[in-house]
Amino acid sequence: MSLGAKKGAYMDEPLIFERSSKGRNGVEPAALDVPGVVPSKVIPKGLLRDGLDGFPDVAEIDVVRHYTRLSQWNFGVDTGFYPLGSCTMKYNPKINEEAASLPGFAKLHPYAPAEFTQGALRLMYELEGYLAEISGMDAVTLQPSAGAHGELCGLLMMSAYFRDKGRPRNKIIIPDTAHGTNPASSALAGFTVVPVKSEGKGLLMPEAVATVMDEDTAAVMLTNPNTLGLFERNIKEIAETVHRKGGLVYCDGANMNAVMGIMKLGAMGVDCVQFNLHKTFSTPHGGGGPGSGPVGVKKPLAPFLPMPRAAKDGDKYSLVSTSPKSIGRMKSFYGNFSIMVRAYAYIRRLGAEGIKKAAVTAILNANYIKEKLKGDYHLPYDTFCMHECVFSDKFQSESGVSTMDIAKRLIDYGFHPPTVYFPLVVRGALMIEPTETETLTTLDEFIEVMKKIAEEARTNPQFLKDSPTTTKVGRVDETRAAREPVLRWRENGREP
Ligand SMILES: *Cc1c(COP(=O)(O)O)cnc(C)c1O
């Protein structure tokens, strides 16, 4: 089992500025050998400078070691199990990275004319088609650069749709299980959020939606499966309720990993959905790197899609840049293209059967963990789950141990903690999403460690309060860390 960080040759690392030594240099340009040219005479004054204030003087090897060491402090999917619920931290096959770094893709200039970019345009055009097929939508834009950005794009299109009808609507219904980005995106798009409670078994009830649905409401915005990892069984009825009053149904598709290839959101009455390519369709994410949040829509919303979009005429591909009702651009150029390449490679490699198998395996893995741990951890919604399961710290809280303590202790055992304290409807939530890419051996190791931690909570609760103990940095005061960040590794000669 992968235990603790201190066992390897992990080096302390100062800031690169602290490694600086006056006059040390990484690259020494060759002396100018053009006779008669004095740089200060030929380069305009405004472009000349003596040096960069505060720029570190370091050797090339200092730079290489600095960044290599920092990279070793990181925990990623390639390091170990990363069951961060709602984030779908699946393993990203390296072949996708190869595809994305092919020079024809990676070095393509965004201003290159269509006759030189046929391959890239074809990839975008076909990817739109695959996503439309998977979701049951009629048209797709690849522009938005993250899930939340896709939500905003969808909401702006819905807003434009109602304005175009001459009857603007200003409200969005959002269930209490929603991801925080849903109300945030709605507010950003100019809507007022109407919250609605999920009931009993963690599902949204059509009656609850019906009581708040009116003709000022543009849409209901739900997530299926929802953030409790449960399938919204009433979605068709909810959609009918909303449609009857002329409203639309937005589905946050970040949890698509549970349903792709199994069911089509379009068939359930969804009018608009965003995909998180960086979750479902395999792109390394989590450190704030680029993402991609394409949006699929049904026909009535299609005229409002952002431009440009890839088009096909005979066997020629092009970019269509104008459309009278388009909401305009969501992103410079065409979005985060390299993420599209990864998603395309992933979908092509898996094929229709593979896509479905990935979803089914993700569901199986989550249910396996749920069943194995439900004696040791409180399971607030004890039903069949989709791709993630949500426990709470109710049992452990009896001996003063909290979700945070359990999460921190997991780090000592070499696992990334699950999502904590979300969804908000579960007090002390521990939201575990194993994804389809983990082996049974890894799942069993995780389960064994979780059981061990439950045992530690009973017998030695104080010990858990002090964890993690095997990492470079131990338990931090998270509030203070946020309010008074120590941006220097050694402050007053001691570790923060
Ligand atoms: C991750 C996630 C989002 C936001 O996606 P980003 O790419 O992080 O903007 C929205 N909704 C749900 C349910 C998510 O899991």
The ligand as an SDF file (V2000), in Angstrom:
LIG
                    3D

 15 15  0  0  0  0  0  0  0  0999 V2000
  -17.5830   20.3690  -11.8230 C   0  0  0  0  0  0  0  0  0  0  0  0
  -19.0030   20.7200  -11.8340 C   0  0  0  0  0  0  0  0  0  0  0  0
  -19.4310   21.9570  -12.3460 C   0  0  0  0  0  0  0  0  0  0  0  0
  -18.4850   23.0500  -12.7980 C   0  0  0  0  0  0  0  0  0  0  0  0
  -17.5820   22.6890  -13.7790 O   0  0  0  0  0  0  0  0  0  0  0  0
  -16.2180   23.5210  -14.0010 P   0  0  0  0  0  0  0  0  0  0  0  0
  -15.5880   22.9280  -15.2040 O   0  0  0  0  0  0  0  0  0  0  0  0
  -15.4160   23.3280  -12.7560 O   0  0  0  0  0  0  0  0  0  0  0  0
  -16.6040   24.9510  -14.1810 O   0  0  0  0  0  0  0  0  0  0  0  0
  -20.7800   22.1890  -12.4100 C   0  0  0  0  0  0  0  0  0  0  0  0
  -21.6630   21.2840  -11.9570 N   0  0  0  0  0  0  0  0  0  0  0  0
  -21.3060   20.1050  -11.4360 C   0  0  0  0  0  0  0  0  0  0  0  0
  -22.3470   19.1260  -10.9780 C   0  0  0  0  0  0  0  0  0  0  0  0
  -19.9440   19.7790  -11.3570 C   0  0  0  0  0  0  0  0  0  0  0  0
  -19.5800   18.6010  -10.8320 O   0  0  0  0  0  0  0  0  0  0  0  0
  1  2  1  0
  2  3  1  0
  2 14  2  0
  3  4  1  0
  3 10  2  0
  4  5  1  0
  5  6  1  0
  6  7  2  0
  6  8  1  0
  6  9  1  0
 10 11  1  0
 11 12  2  0
 12 13  1  0
 12 14  1  0
 14 15  1  0
M  END
$$$$
